[in-house]
Amino acid sequence: MKYVFVTGGVVSSLGKGITAASLGRLLVDRGFKVNIQKLDPYLNVDPGTMNPGEHGEVFVTEDGLETDLDIGHYERFIGRELNRNCNYTSGKIYSNLIEKEREGKFLGATIQIVPHVTNEIKQAIKSLDDGKTDVAIVEVGGTVGDMEGMPFLEAIRQLTRELPEHDCCHIHVSLLPFLEAAGEVKTKPTQHSVKELSGLGLFPNIIVCRTVNGITLSKDVKKKIAMFCNLRGEDYIIHNKNCKSLYEVPGMLHEQNFDKIVLEVLNLKSEEINSSQWNKMLDKMHSLKGKVKIAIVGKYVKVPDAYISITESLKHAGFECGADVEVEIINAELVERDGAKKWLQDCDGVVVPGGFGTRGIEGKIETAKYCRENDIPYLGLCLGMQIAVIEFARNVCNIKDATSEEFDIKAKDPVIAEMAEQKRLTMKGGTMRLGAYDCELQPNSMTHKLYGKKNISERHRHKFEFNNNYKKIMQDNGLLISGINPQRDLVEIIENPNCKYFVASQFHPEFKSRPYDPCPLFIGLIKASLK
């Protein structure tokens, strides 16, 4: 297995993740089996307890790992379901190491950054070698020079030294600022970043340059960077320009022979690239005729990336339906304050996403009521399903005290509750239903028609469930339970047949949507919204 290491310099948020994902896509289109991993230097064991309003979305893998949002981009680009080896943090590395030390596995040795921490990191990187992978792409979070990232870079240095010469390719993503006063692109920050990287024993084979405001890189600028950063030539300087869509990035990089140069460094021969699947999706994206406006009514509104998988899934469905999807993220607390009509009357469809805690809940309930009463297409995801159930119980079934145990542990009518089996799992240390679970669909339901099959599997991230004690009264009043987890008899999907599209799932279907293979529930929402 070959390794490609991606580091970042000068500033963060340069698009290392999209660069890594785009390279992965190009290699997949060349016939290689690709795996990708993100190494995050922060001390949290995983992003599961981190605030999406600060850190962005928590993505979940098939096997239930809570990960950084970049893993979502990886999956969407390379079309592979990643597992719990795809994301390691400093916290996870140190946690594993300390557990081994407590178990006496180091025989009383003094535990140090080198070799013990770096060995643990190397082991994490090598976990990508499943016997089926040709190329593993490893992205290091943060910026070269950050002290918390030093053990990761040292581990990569050691690994590079241990592996055969052509088994590693180092890519450095760096910013080239443009100074208006001087009227020129400045290469000095990139030179210093590479110098610092070189001082750590890592020497980039390729430098990917990011610029702003549509700046282009001249041949002279590329030659200058290549000379001062010790690259073989200007062809090894790749300009990662801004694109209208992130799905155009692979093609833009391919035009500069990015994938070809990586393969040259790795001494790999490749078949001709076949990007027909990706290009077919791009053709759909470039020929949109209709337009819809979809509101996401949530609580993590300061950071758009908090709902990145949802916004991308809406776009994917738009490609399939020929519609340009305008997404507006609306603060549920404002809906609670001003009423749903003020904020939603101009929207063609609504998504109520997942979340935790009581803030904004009544605004979300008001949103579900407004959509149900005015026949506005509604898609509830995780908490969004629970919200729809609470609203239906209160206003259709006349269960006025209906709520969730998450919001009131002593609730008189907990239509959403922690099931007995889940409570037993919680006592053992497992607090949520995480990862993929089976769902059996009700024949002839809206969901069944959209998926086109009876049995599906989707990913979860939640603790509370539909309370089956209220199933009969809900069904008697017209709620359709269209999806059940057969192993535990848990409600997975509900529908309101009296609305043209009112569907809500306990799972997160957005995690498995792909730009060339959109999620059926999002397709249903966009089709209904177009009408």
N, C-alpha and C positions, 0 to 999 in steps of 0.2 A: 504494500500500500504506500502511495506517495502522499506527502503532506504539503499543503499550502498554508502559510502563516500570514495573517493580515493584521497589521498594526496601524495606529493612527498617530499623527503628529501635528503640532502647532495648536490646534483647538479640537474640542470634541464635536460631536454631531456633524461629522463630515460625510456620513453615508457609508461608513465601513461595512455595515450590515447589508446594504443594497449592493455594494461592490462585490462582497463575498457571495451573496445570493445570485447575482447576475453571472458571475464566473461559474458558479455551480450549474446554472441553467445552460450556459454555453457548452460546458463539459458533458452534461447530460445529452444535449443535442448532438454531440459528437460520439455518443455511444458509451460513455463511461458511467460507471456506478459511483455516485457521489454521496458523501456524508458530510455534514457540517456541524461545527461545535462553537459555542460562544463561551469564552472565559471572562467572567465578570469579577473585577478586583474588590467589590464591596464586601463587607463582613456579614451581611445577612446570609443565612444559609440558603434561602431561595427568595424570589420576589413575592411569595405568597402573602406575607404580612405587610408588604410595602404599599403605601398609598398610591392608587392609580392616578390621583390628581397631581402627584409629583413625579412618579416613575413611569407612568404609562401603563398600558394593559398588562395583565398577567395572562400569559398564554399557557395552555394545558396540552400536554402530549397524550397520545393514546394510552400509555401506561401510567398516567396520572401525575406526571411531574409538573409542578408550577414553575414556569420559566419566564425569561426575558422576552419581550415582544419581538425581538429580532428572529426568534425561532419560528414565529408565525410567517415572517417574510421568507425564511429559508424553505419552509414546507410549501408555501404558495409558488415559489419559483422552481424548485427542483422536483416537486411532485412526489416527495417521499415522506412517509410518516416517521418522524424522528422519535427517539426514546429518551430515557432518563440519563443517558450519557451525553446528551447534546448541550447541556448547560451546567457549568461548574462555577461557583463563586468562591471567593477566599473563605467565606464562612463555612461552606461545605467542605472545602479542602482541610481547613483547620479542625472542623468537627470530626471528620473521618480520622485525622491524625491523632487527635486527643483520645478518641475512643480506643484506637489501637494501643496507645501508650498506657491507658488505664487497664487494658486487658493484659499488659505485660509483654506485648509482642516485640518490644524493642530491647528486652532483656536488661533493663536498667540503664540503657545508654542515655546520654544527654541529647535531648531533642533540639535540633537546630534548623534554621531556615535552609541551609545547605549542609547535609544532603536531604534531610527528611521531608521538609515542605516541598522542595523541588522534585523529589522522587514521587511524592503523592500527586503533584501536578502532571508529571510525565506519565504516570499510570493512568490518570484521567484522560489525557490526550490519546494514549494508546488504546483506551477502551473503545475508540471508534473503529478499530480493526476487528470487524466481525466475520472476516473471511469472504465477504461479498462486496467489499468496497475497493474501488480502484484509486480514488483520490479523496482525501479527507481535508476539508477546508476548516481552519481554526482561526476564528476572529478573537483578538484580545481587546476587551473593552477598555475605555479610558484613553489617555494620551501618554506617549512616551515622555518620561520625566516624572510621572506621578509615582510617589513612593509606594503606594499600595500595589502597583502593577509590577514592581521590580522582581518579585519571586517568579511570576509567570514568564517574564522575558528571560530570566536566568535559566528556567527550566527548558525553554525553547532553545536557548543557546546550547545547553548540554545535549538535548535531543538531536539538534542539527549536527553536532560533533560526533555523536554515536552512530548516526545513520550514514549509509553510502552517499557519495557526493551528489548524485542526481535525484535523491529521494525527497528533497526539500526545495520549496520555492518561497522566497520572502517578498511580500508585497507591502509597501508602506504608503498609506493614504495621507496626503498632506495638503494644507491650504497654501495657495499662492495669492496673497492679498494684492489688490490694485490700489495704488496711491493716486488720487485725483491730481494732487499738486504736481507730482512728478510725471504723471501721465504714463505710468508703466507698471508692469507686473513685477513684484519683488520676490526674488527667490531665496533671499537670505534666511527667513524663518524655516524654510524647508531644509536648507543646508545645515542649519544648527540642529534641527530635529534628527536628521540622518547622522550627523556627527555624534549626537548623544546616543543614538541607537548603536552606532559603530563602536562607541566606547564601552558598550555593554556586550560586545562580541557578536552583534547581529548586523549583517550586511545585506541590505535589500537588493533583490535582483531586478525589481520593477518598482517604479514610483508612480502612483496614481494621483494626479493633481486635480484639486478642486479649485474653481474660480467663481467669482460672483459677477452679476450684471452682464452676462453674455460675453465675457472677455474670452478671446481666443489666444492660444499659445503659438507664438512664432517658432520657426525652426531654430532661431538663435537662442531663444529662451530654453528650449528643450536641450540644445547642445550644452548650454551653460550648466543646467541642472545635472545632466549626465556626467559632465567633466568633474564638477565639484562633489558629486555624490558617488563617484566611482562606479558608474554604470557602463555597460558595454557600448552603448550608443543611444542616440536620441529615440530610436524605436522603442526603447524600454521605458520611455516616459509616456504615460497614458493620460489623456485629458478627459476626466469624468465631468462632462458638461451637464448643466441643468436641462432636464427634459420635461415636456408637458405632463408626462405620466412616468411613474417609476418602472412601468412595464416596457418602456422604450429603451431603458438603460442597457439591457443585454445587447441589443442590436447596435447601439451607439458604440459600445466597447468593442464589439466584434469588428466593426468597420476599421478600428485601429489595430486589429490583429492581437487583441489582448489575450484571447484564449490560445491562439497559435504560439505566442511568445511564452506563455506559462508552460505549455506542453514541450516547447523547445528546452526550457530550463530543466524540466523534469525528465527529459529524454524519453518522451512518450510519443508513439506514432498513433495517428488517429484516422478514422474514416472521415469522409467529407461530412461537414456539418449538415444536419437535417432539422431545420427549425420550423417545419410546416405547421406543427400543432400551435406553436407560439405565434407564428405569423398569421395564422387563421384567426386567432384571438385578437391580434392587433388590427387586422382588417375590419373585424366587427367593431372594435373600439373607435376606429377612424371613420365609421359610416353610420353614426348614431343619428336618428331622425327625430324621435320623440323626446320629451323632456318631462321629468317628474321631480317633485320636491318632497323629500322624505325627512321627517323630524325624528331625531333621536332624543328622547326625553330622559335625561339622566342627571346624575349629581356630580360627576367628575368632569366639570366643564372647562376648567382652566387649561388642561392639556389635551389637545385633540387626539393624541396617541392613546388616551385612555380607552377609546373605542375603535382602535385602528382595524381590528379584524372585522368589525361590523361595517365600518365605512367601506372597506375593501370588498366585502361580500356584497354590499349594495351595488357597487360598481360592476362586479362580476356579473350579477344578475342583469344589470343594465346592458352590458355588452350582449348578453344572450337575447334580450328583449328589444334591442335596438333603441335603447333610451339613455339619454344623458341624465344621470342621477345627481341632483343637487342635494347635498346633505346639510341640514342645519341642526346643530347640537343645542338643545334648549334646556335650561336649568329647571329641574322639577320644582325647586323652591319658588320660582317665579310663577309657575303654573298654579302652585298651591296658593300663592298670594293674590294673583290676578284672575284666576279662572282659566280653564283650558281654551275657551273660544278665542281669547285675545291672542294666544300664542300659536294656536293650531289651525285657525280658520283658513289660512293660505296654503296649508300642506295637503299633499295628495295621499300621503300614507305616513304611518307612525311606527317607530320601533321603541319599545321600552326594554332597556338592556338589564343585565345583571348588576348586582351591587350589594353592599352590606350596610347595616345600621338603619336608624329611623329617619335620618335627615332626608327630606324631600319625598317621603313615602306617600303622604296624602296628595301631593301633586301628581304622583304617578297613578294613584287610584282615580283621581279626577280625570286624568288622561284616558285611562281605560274606559271610564264611563262615557266620556265625550265621544270616543271612537265607536263604542257599542251603540249609543243612542243616535248618532249621526251617520252610521254606516261608513265610517272612514276605515280603510284597510289598516289592520293592526297586526303587528308581529311582536309577541312577548318572548323574551329570552331569559330563562332561569328565573330571577326575581320578577321579570316581566310576566311570566306565567302565574306566579304566586299572586301578583298584584291583580291580574285579571280574575282569578278565582275569588279573591277577597271582595272585589267590586261586585261580581256577579252574586255572591252570597248576600251581600248587604242590600243591594238594590233590586235584585230579581227574586231571590229566595226569602227576602225580608228577615235575614239573620243580622240584625242591626249591630250586634257586637262582634261580628266576624272580623278576625285579624290573624296574625301569625304569632306563634310563640317567640319568634325572634324579636318582635316588637313589644310583646307583653307575655312574660313567662307564666302569669296567672290568668291568662285570657279565658273568658267564659265560653267563647266559641272559637277555638283555634282551628280554623279550616285549613291552615298550614301549620304543621307541627313537626317536632322531631320524633320520628318513629321509634318504637321500642328497640328494634334491631340497631338503629343508628345510635341510640343512647348507649347500647352495650359497646359498640365500636368506639364511641367517644371516651368511655371509661377506660378503654385499652390504649388510648392515645391517638386514635384516628378520629379527626373532627369533621371530615367532609367526605362526600361521595366524589371521588376524583377519577378522571380518565374515562375510557370507553365502557359503555354499558349497552346491553341489547334493548331493543324496543320492538314490540309487535304491534303493527298498525291495524286499525279497524277497517275492514273491507269497505270500499265505496266512500270512505271519508275523503275530505279535501286533501289531507296529508298523504293518504294512500295513493291518490291519483297523482299527486306531485312527485312522489318518490318512485312510483311505478312498480313497487314491490311490497311484500308483506312484512319482511324482517329487515331492520336497519340497525346500525350501531353508531352512537354519537357520544361526544365527550361531555363530561359533567364537572361542575365545581360548585357544590352547595352542601348545606347541612340539613335544611328543612325540606319537608315533602308535603304533597297534597294529603290531607287527612282523610283516609278512606271511610271514616265514620260519617262523613258528609257526602259521600259519593251518590247515594240514592236521591237525596233531596235536590242535589245539583242536577242530576240527570232528569228527574221528574219535572224540573223547571226549564229544561231545554238545553242544558250544557252537554255537548258531545265529548266524551272521553275517547279520543281517537288513537291513543298510543299508550301501551302498558309495558313495563319491564316484567317479563314473564317469570323471572327467577324470584322476584320479591314482591310481585303484585303492586308495583309503585306506578302512579300516574306519570306519564312522560309527556303527553300532548293533550291539550284541550282545544276545542273549536266551538264557535257559536254559529250554528247553521242559519240563523236568522240574518246574518250579515254576509255581504259578498266575500269578505275575507277578514276573518277574525280568528287567528291561529296563535297559539302560544305553547312553547316547549320548555320542559324543565331542563333540557340539555342546552349546550352552546353549539348550534350548527355552524356558526361562523368560523369555528376553528378548522373545519374541514373543507371550506369553500376554496376553490382554485379559480384563477382568472379564465382558464380554458375549460373548467368543469364546475360551474357555479352551484351553490346549495339550492335544492328544490324549494325550500321554504321562502328564500329570498326572491326566487323567480316568481313564486305565487304572489308575493307582496307587490313586486314591481308591475306584474301584469294587471293586478287589480287596481293599482294606483293609476296606471295609464288609462283605465276606463273611467 
